[in-house]
């Protein structure tokens, strides 16, 4: 590996928040490691989680059964959306290229 290639590998592994060995392993397993999002992404995910927790808490404090169910369902829907967002931006994508 040339010095430039080694530096490129180091830079890409660091962007993906993983070791160079793990980065190479993922490539060999047929995945493209994504670059890790910046802190704004994690801050937004934490805010979504907190909002979901507040909704779930509200579902336990109201005497209205319908409203309680609405809060509960909204909390779970927010968590579902958060999970989909995290999958989209955090999970590696399968590569079209396969090692033989």
Secondary structure, DSSP 8 states (H G I E B T S, - for coil): --HHHHHHHHHHHHHTTS-HHHHHHHHHTTEE------HHHHHHHHHHHHHHHHHHHHHHH-S-HHHHHHHHHHHHHHHHHHHHHHHHHHS-EE-S----
